[in-house]
Amino acid sequence: MRGIVSIAGYVPYRRLQRSAVAQVFGSGGGKGTRSVASHDEDTTTMGVEAARLAVRSAPAAAPDAIWFATASPAYLDKTNATTIHAALRQPTHVSAFDFGGALRSGAGALRSSLAAAGTGTTLVVLSDLRDGLPTSADESAGGDGAAAVLVGDDGPGTPVIAEYLGGASVSDEFLDRWRTAGDRRSKVWEERFGETRYVPLGAEAWEAALKTVGVSADQVDQVAVTGMHGRAVKALARKLGVRDGVLADDLTTTVGQTGAAHPGLVLASMIERAEPGQVLAVVALADGADVLVFRTTDSLGAWSASHTIADQIAGAADLPYGKFLSWRGMVTPEPPRRPEPQRVSSTAAWRNEEWKFGFVGSKDRSSEAVHLPPSRISMKGGAVDDMEPVDRADTEATIATYTIDHLSYSASPPIVFAVLDFDGGGRFPLELTDVDPTTIEIGDKVAMTFRKLYTADGIHDYFWKAKPVRTGGSAAGGGAAGNSAAS
Amino acid sequence: MASHGIKDRVAIVGMGCTRFAEHWDKSLDDLIIEASQDTFAAAGVTKDDVDAYWFGTAQSGMSGITLARPLQLDGKPVTRVENYCTTGSEALRAAAYAVASGAYDVAMAVGAEKVKDSGYQGLNAFPIPGDGTARTLTAAAMFSMVAPAYGKKYGVGEDELTEVLARISWKNHQNGAQNPRAQFRKEVSTETICASPRVAGRLGVFDCAGVADGAAAAIVVRAEDAHRYTDKPIYIKALSFSAGSGSGLIDPEYDYTWFPECARAAEDAYQQAGITDPRHQLAMAEVHDCFTPTELVLMEDLGFAERGTAWKEVLAGTFDRTGELPVNPDGGLKSFGHPVGASGLRMFFEAWLQLRGEATPERQIHTDRTLALTHNLGGYPGEMVSFVSVVGTELG
């Protein structure tokens, strides 16, 4: 039996009230909110966050491969999945591949891994950043987020919580939405044309999938239809023939449409609410249609989400529209008058991969002093080369003191910076993110989050920051899985 | 293994110091030449009489050639020195040791910095290729963490602490206002200081050192030769230096209320100089007031006040120019300005003027004490280098 071993969604902390758009421009926007990636997030960092959550809920699983799909890659040419690989501290024999470019690559990667029985455990990470020009439909309807699905064959350490029953894909060449490399925005053909293509393609795939798995439409307990073409999604949903109440929340009123990530995000959301023995289906419309059908297993009862999407939706904070525009590069506010950062040294980053990407320090075996970053010679007692690695990425920390820097270079000043004392030992001064500077207090708990510090010469500087642990859902787990990673 | 020091073996016989300012019209070479010529004149020597040179600059140039070219020193041993903001002090330390060792008869230390050619406010470190994980905070932000930690540890309320820090800034502006070489020559009210825009944490513009261009220099010779050059030599009683391991940044035991590197350097300097009661033995002290909380904490690290009491002494005026122990009578980094490579030597220059009775009359300190201290630090809380010297007018 192959299927889902663990799954998680990641929704960034900030929300844009869609009504804010019309308040500025007099038009555009709409109702509800959309998620907004922080200025220090990209599809890779969001993918890391989703992957950390998924892995935390299945601590015994060891992926053989990491597949990363996005329509907004942080790098071209260079594989982004290797960054996720490094942040998850995976051994070199775990392969890492990108599925790049198209919106459909998300659903495609997911279906490919599910259909490949006997190929081991694959961590499929879907991530996307969606927007458009100010007042556009894409700007309001879009959302930012990621999902990670640990796909594997049922076995000891990898109990499948949702068996993949089968699916169907149909493909067709027609131009509904497109973007050429380097373009800042997507363009769309007249909406009616896309609708006339997507609805029959979706219906065809739906019928084929149900037939393949031997389930009738009225036996489906939850189904989510997703795609960038909102009208087609709504029209198809009405034609599925499922029972009342089966159609799942597609998260578009709260999170927005997260493009390549969305099939994974709605799937995660359904599984978080599912009972064992339910039939779940996802229908994704992009240049054709992909349908995936699952049945949750008894193992679902013993599984729990590290940080549910519902909690992430509830624990959000609004972002002013001006900040949204500046974070997306649509407007350029005056930067601090300080020199811009220099590009990261590739060789130095490689030598320090465990520290930079994995937040792994060292602990002196004799004095037990924790060194962040790792050190060869101990600060206590002076022992030489007698250290063991110590993971701190999944360890919570307490703010010992902090400051707010109005002068340092930042894509979104001011920088909030705190001296952190880690549970289990170790201190490191680190930037805080997803935080309101007026609410910080000494003694507050924080959790680590993987971020992009800046970009120089096209090189993204990935490292860790800390964010507040908010009540109503732990930001970083801290459960059994979280603690097991700390030595 | 010991720190023996070179008490009374070396004397300063000539010094010079430019005004510290935004010298838009002066190059690094102009500043070097001005400070050096004044110093040669003060010692009554020419550049050829000097056997060896040490040149301190943090980032205005590289190698001894940066000094040798403008002064046209031909074939002399000229070495560039850099050690964060203690660069100027380190140039003098090297020159003094060279003379004390017997290697040279006459040595010169020159410190200079051209900060205001960068186009940015504040000081900006030279970028070194790295893995991108080093913190990118300003010095102001790093030092801003000291004040709340100090207040919490010693029960000083936020408003009271603001008053203490403003008092330090006010004092240094008072002193600078009297000093023709200072960058800022205006008195500033504590109300203005408290209302200034925030830079980092609770620190405002008036809590931060002035950023200026400038140069300063000193010529040193063996103590027994000093009177050949001047009737009023200043003898080196102690030169001490302490570099931290940087562990304060990652050691949970460090609490941001003191600078261990400075306390260690002070202890060593007092031992070298034979000082047991600095507050009552020193005529004055120049300390590294890069930010107002730095000066507050230094009063305790240098032994001028008991732990947890410096804030009361500040408010009582103990460290005013007319107080029990004048601190930063020249205005300090705060109002004299901080051209990094020159600052350490500028501190010696104030000791040189005051101990020789050559400060302008309105700011001359009148005292029977014959010793002065200079303290110069570089880096940040937790990751710091610190220098302390004691100089005096008498041998023994």
Interface residues (C-beta under 8 A of the other chain):
Chain A: R337 R338 P339 P341 Q342 V344 S345 A348 A349 R351 N352 W355 K356 A369 V370 H371 L372 P373 M379 A400 T401 Y402 T403 I404 D405 H406 L407 S408 Y409 I415 F417 V419 D421 G425 G426 R427 F428 P429 L430 E431 I442 L453 D461 Y462 F463
Chain B: S118 Y120 Q121 G122 N124 P127 P129 G130 D131 G132 T133 R135 T136 L137 T138 A140 A141 M142 S144 M145 P148 A149 K152 R198 V199 A200 G201 S245 S247 L249 I250 D251 P252 Y254 Y256 G382
